[in-house]
Amino acid sequence: MLMRTLKLLLLLVGAVAAGVLWQQDRLAVLALSRVDPLPETKALVARQRYAEAADYLGFFMGYGYVARNPEAEHLYREIAQVRASPEYRIEKLGEGIFEGTSDEAIGQAAALITDFLVIGDIRDLTRQAINWGQDKQVDAVVAALSGIGLAASAAEIASAGGATPVKGGVSLLKAARRLGKLPNWLGRALVKGVRLVRRTGKLDTVSGLFDDLYKLARVRRGADLLAHTTGPKSLHRMALLTDTFGQQTAVLYRLGGWAFVKAGSTAGDLGAETIKLAATYGRAGLRTLDRVGAIKFVKYAARSSKVVRKGDAVHLLAALLALLPERLLVGLVTLSVLPWIPWRRLGRAFGHLLKGSTAHELFLAGRAPAPAMSTTPVAGSRGPTRLAAILPVRRLR
């Protein structure tokens, strides 16, 4: 009785393991948790980074679970009021004109205009010249960028706007340098690039690099995206992401990191809106999307939102089941089936099969024992007759 109960319990465990294997994709989505944007937004507001806070919270306001939250709605309105105040806008405009960098659109536009009008390049070169005259440290990268900017301005006049990407890229790089977000690899590349421009007098040697930089310059917080590049290839990938996700690229990268970059490179297959939905679950959501595919993710995410509202117990159970390794589940299924296999019957059947096979092989080889004598007289005969005489056997050669 005890053995039968243990076998039934083991079978039940195996059935559960089989169910988990069957529903792995659904459980992986159900185990995900949506990102709560309020703590991060409040931290940005506390540091007076209102533009970044508005972009971050604004992305989530497009999803019901945040848009229906009164606290999120109130915080979003407060941020908008601060950004709309005249004092704030004047301050950000001054940053763009005099410092060449700002986190607000009005300041960024002012910085870009000054760079396009050569004012910014002359301003930066003058500062570096003053530093050199006072034996202070000269920023070789800013000086190189200003030199490229002046060359681009001359080329733009000659080509009627053909050097616009270079000018936009220079403006981004200056801002990134001042914010400490210019990657080391790019600083070295720029110093080499300006030497080539001086030697050849042409911008063609740096035009490919600045085409990608100009794409980053057109989106908010492009300097943040630039800071995470590791070389020309990763810069190009970032630039392609801005073509697909536009002004939300920096927020999506903040949420997903390189998981977003990987998913974004296949946006044609997964869909931009699906990637945005997965980003509301953070890096785990983007990895799950990559594993289960767009169709399953959207379907299971819609169902999981209904299930999660019923209670956290279901979500917790799904999260625990999703952590079980696939090999362990397969092992449990196999182990639950083994006690129910009739090993004795299979052993006897296999033994009979081996005996019959051996006798058949001996018979075909001509070494079979002599046929048994039949004790039953055959009609018309006087005594026992060999069966072989009645049933002749055809030998195989």
BELPESUL-V472264 format. One record per residue. N is the residue number from 0. PSI is psi in radians with two decimals (none if undefined). OMEGA is omega in whole degrees, -180 to 180 (NA if undefined). NEAR is the number of other ideal C-beta (glycine too) atoms within 10 Angstrom. Layout:
N_PSI_OMEGA_NEAR, N_PSI_OMEGA_NEAR
//
This chain:
0_-0.73_180_5, 1_-0.74_-180_6, 2_-0.70_180_8, 3_-0.69_178_9, 4_-0.72_178_9, 5_-0.67_178_11, 6_-0.68_179_14, 7_-0.71_177_13, 8_-0.73_178_11, 9_-0.66_178_17, 10_-0.66_178_15, 11_-0.74_178_11, 12_-0.72_179_14, 13_-0.66_178_21, 14_-0.72_177_13, 15_-0.74_179_15, 16_-0.69_178_21, 17_-0.69_178_16, 18_-0.68_178_14, 19_-0.71_177_20, 20_-0.71_-178_15, 21_-0.62_-176_11, 22_0.52_-177_15, 23_-0.76_-179_16, 24_-0.76_179_17, 25_-0.75_-180_19, 26_-0.63_180_22, 27_-0.69_178_23, 28_-0.72_-179_25, 29_-0.49_-179_22, 30_-0.19_-178_20, 31_2.66_177_25, 32_2.38_179_14, 33_2.56_179_17, 34_2.32_174_21, 35_1.93_-175_13, 36_-0.18_-173_24, 37_-0.81_-180_15, 38_-0.78_-180_9, 39_-0.71_179_17, 40_-0.76_178_23, 41_-0.64_178_13, 42_-0.68_178_12, 43_-0.69_178_19, 44_-0.70_180_18, 45_-0.50_177_9, 46_0.16_179_9, 47_0.56_175_11, 48_1.23_-171_15, 49_-0.64_-179_20, 50_-0.78_179_23, 51_-0.67_178_21, 52_-0.69_180_25, 53_-0.72_179_21, 54_-0.74_-177_21, 55_-0.92_-179_21, 56_-0.59_-180_23, 57_-0.59_177_17, 58_-0.75_-177_22, 59_-0.37_180_24, 60_-0.22_176_15, 61_-0.01_-179_12, 62_2.40_-171_16, 63_-0.61_-174_9, 64_-0.37_175_15, 65_-0.71_-177_21, 66_-0.52_180_12, 67_-0.02_-180_9, 68_2.00_-178_17, 69_-0.64_-179_7, 70_-0.73_179_10, 71_-0.73_180_19, 72_-0.72_180_14, 73_-0.76_180_10, 74_-0.69_-180_18, 75_-0.69_178_21, 76_-0.69_179_9, 77_-0.76_179_13, 78_-0.73_179_21, 79_-0.65_179_12, 80_-0.73_179_11, 81_-0.78_-177_15, 82_-0.44_-179_17, 83_-0.14_-177_9, 84_2.50_-179_10, 85_-0.69_-179_7, 86_-0.76_-179_8, 87_-0.75_-177_17, 88_-0.66_177_15, 89_-0.72_179_11, 90_-0.79_-179_14, 91_-0.58_176_21, 92_-0.72_178_17, 93_-0.66_177_13, 94_-0.76_-178_19, 95_-0.66_-176_24, 96_-0.83_-172_16, 97_-0.51_-179_12, 98_-0.29_177_14, 99_0.23_179_26, 100_2.64_179_19, 101_2.72_177_21, 102_0.01_179_20, 103_2.70_-177_21, 104_-0.68_-178_15, 105_-0.69_178_18, 106_-0.69_178_23, 107_-0.69_178_25, 108_-0.72_179_14, 109_-0.74_178_22, 110_-0.71_-180_25, 111_-0.70_180_21, 112_-0.77_180_14, 113_-0.62_178_20, 114_-0.68_-180_27, 115_-0.50_-180_19, 116_0.23_177_12, 117_-0.24_-178_18, 118_-0.76_-178_13, 119_-0.71_-180_25, 120_-0.75_178_27, 121_-0.72_179_15, 122_-0.82_-177_17, 123_-0.70_178_24, 124_-0.65_178_17, 125_-0.75_179_11, 126_-0.75_-179_17, 127_-0.61_177_19, 128_-0.70_177_12, 129_-0.74_178_11, 130_-0.71_-180_15, 131_-0.71_-180_12, 132_-0.49_-180_9, 133_0.23_179_7, 134_0.54_174_7, 135_2.92_-178_11, 136_2.30_178_8, 137_2.28_178_15, 138_1.79_-176_18, 139_-0.56_-178_13, 140_-0.80_179_19, 141_-0.71_178_23, 142_-0.72_178_19, 143_-0.73_180_22, 144_-0.70_179_30, 145_-0.64_177_25, 146_-0.75_177_20, 147_-0.67_179_25, 148_-0.73_178_26, 149_-0.71_177_15, 150_-0.65_179_21, 151_-0.62_179_29, 152_-0.74_178_20, 153_-0.72_179_14, 154_-0.59_-180_20, 155_-0.67_178_18, 156_-0.71_-178_12, 157_-0.59_-176_9, 158_0.12_178_12, 159_0.87_174_7, 160_0.09_-177_9, 161_-0.30_-178_14, 162_0.29_-179_23, 163_-0.79_179_14, 164_-0.65_180_21, 165_-0.76_180_25, 166_-0.76_178_25, 167_-0.67_178_23, 168_-0.68_178_28, 169_-0.74_180_33, 170_-0.74_178_27, 171_-0.77_-176_29, 172_-0.64_177_28, 173_-0.77_179_25, 174_-0.73_180_26, 175_-0.65_180_26, 176_-0.76_-179_21, 177_-0.56_180_17, 178_-0.03_-178_14, 179_0.47_-176_8, 180_0.27_177_18, 181_2.05_-178_22, 182_2.63_-176_17, 183_-0.69_-177_8, 184_-0.62_-178_14, 185_-0.63_177_23, 186_-0.76_179_18, 187_-0.69_-180_11, 188_-0.61_-179_16, 189_-0.71_179_25, 190_-0.71_176_14, 191_-0.68_-178_12, 192_-0.72_-178_20, 193_-0.52_176_21, 194_-0.72_179_13, 195_-0.68_179_14, 196_-0.74_179_21, 197_-0.66_-177_12, 198_-0.74_-175_9, 199_-0.44_-177_10, 200_0.23_-179_10, 201_2.62_179_12, 202_0.00_-178_22, 203_-0.50_-178_10, 204_-0.37_-179_15, 205_0.05_-174_23, 206_-0.67_-180_16, 207_-0.75_179_12, 208_-0.72_-176_20, 209_-0.34_173_25, 210_-0.77_178_15, 211_-0.67_179_21, 212_-0.63_-180_26, 213_-0.61_177_21, 214_-0.68_177_24, 215_-0.56_-179_26, 216_-0.40_-177_25, 217_-0.16_-179_16, 218_2.72_179_21, 219_2.44_-179_21, 220_0.67_175_22, 221_-0.52_178_28, 222_-0.58_177_24, 223_-0.72_177_19, 224_-0.73_180_25, 225_-0.65_-177_25, 226_-0.40_-177_15, 227_0.13_177_15, 228_2.66_-178_20, 229_-0.05_-179_11, 230_3.14_-179_11, 231_-0.63_-179_14, 232_-0.79_179_9, 233_-0.56_175_15, 234_-0.73_179_23, 235_-0.68_178_16, 236_-0.73_178_16, 237_-0.73_-180_24, 238_-0.69_178_22, 239_-0.60_178_16, 240_-0.63_179_26, 241_-0.49_176_22, 242_-0.59_-176_13, 243_-0.75_-170_15, 244_-0.13_173_21, 245_-2.29_-174_12, 246_-0.22_-180_16, 247_0.04_-176_21, 248_-0.79_-177_25, 249_-0.69_178_24, 250_-0.75_-180_24, 251_-0.68_177_23, 252_-0.65_178_22, 253_-0.64_-178_18, 254_-0.67_-171_25, 255_-0.27_-179_24, 256_-2.46_-177_14, 257_-0.26_171_14, 258_-0.63_175_21, 259_-0.70_179_25, 260_-0.74_180_19, 261_-0.81_180_14, 262_-0.67_-179_25, 263_-0.48_179_26, 264_-0.29_177_14, 265_0.53_-178_13, 266_-0.46_178_17, 267_-0.54_179_8, 268_-0.77_-176_10, 269_-0.57_-177_21, 270_2.33_-177_16, 271_-0.72_-178_16, 272_-0.61_177_11, 273_-0.68_178_19, 274_-0.70_177_25, 275_-0.74_178_18, 276_-0.78_180_20, 277_-0.56_-180_30, 278_-0.41_177_27, 279_-0.18_174_20, 280_0.07_179_23, 281_-2.84_-179_18, 282_-0.67_-180_16, 283_-0.66_179_16, 284_-0.71_180_27, 285_-0.65_177_27, 286_-0.71_178_18, 287_-0.70_177_23, 288_-0.75_179_29, 289_-0.56_-177_17, 290_-0.77_-173_13, 291_-0.31_-179_18, 292_2.84_-173_14, 293_-0.77_-174_19, 294_-0.87_-179_11, 295_-0.69_-176_16, 296_-0.83_-179_27, 297_-0.74_-179_19, 298_-0.84_-177_14, 299_-0.56_178_21, 300_-0.67_178_21, 301_-0.69_179_11, 302_-0.64_-177_13, 303_-0.56_179_21, 304_-0.57_178_14, 305_-0.68_-178_8, 306_-0.73_-176_14, 307_-0.57_179_17, 308_-0.34_180_10, 309_-0.28_178_9, 310_2.76_-179_9, 311_-0.26_-178_10, 312_-0.72_-180_8, 313_-0.74_179_14, 314_-0.74_-180_18, 315_-0.74_179_11, 316_-0.75_179_13, 317_-0.69_180_22, 318_-0.69_179_16, 319_-0.76_-180_11, 320_-0.61_-180_19, 321_-0.36_180_19, 322_-0.27_-178_9, 323_2.27_180_15, 324_2.59_-179_8, 325_-0.64_180_10, 326_-0.68_178_8, 327_-0.73_180_11, 328_-0.77_178_20, 329_-0.71_178_13, 330_-0.70_178_13, 331_-0.70_178_20, 332_-0.79_180_18, 333_-0.78_-179_11, 334_-0.58_-179_14, 335_-0.40_-178_21, 336_-0.55_-173_13, 337_-0.77_-178_11, 338_-0.33_-177_15, 339_0.00_178_11, 340_2.21_180_8, 341_1.44_-174_9, 342_-0.66_-178_9, 343_-0.82_179_7, 344_-0.73_178_9, 345_-0.63_179_10, 346_-0.77_179_10, 347_-0.75_-180_11, 348_-0.69_179_11, 349_-0.65_178_10, 350_-0.80_177_10, 351_-0.66_180_10, 352_-0.69_178_10, 353_-0.74_179_10, 354_-0.85_179_10, 355_-0.63_180_10, 356_-0.67_180_10, 357_-0.78_179_10, 358_-0.66_-179_12, 359_-0.70_179_11, 360_-0.71_178_11, 361_-0.69_-179_12, 362_-0.72_-180_14, 363_-0.49_179_12, 364_-0.05_179_10, 365_0.23_-179_9, 366_0.38_180_8, 367_2.59_178_14, 368_2.75_-179_8, 369_2.48_-180_7, 370_2.52_-179_13, 371_2.63_178_9, 372_2.34_175_12, 373_2.20_180_15, 374_-0.04_180_8, 375_2.10_-179_8, 376_2.46_177_11, 377_2.50_-178_13, 378_2.27_-180_4, 379_0.06_-180_5, 380_2.93_-176_10, 381_-0.10_-177_7, 382_-2.96_-179_8, 383_2.58_-177_12, 384_2.51_176_15, 385_2.43_177_12, 386_-0.53_-179_15, 387_-0.51_180_13, 388_-0.49_-179_11, 389_-0.73_-177_11, 390_1.40_180_9, 391_2.50_-179_8, 392_2.30_178_10, 393_2.08_-179_5, 394_2.50_177_10, 395_2.35_179_8, 396_none_NA_5
//
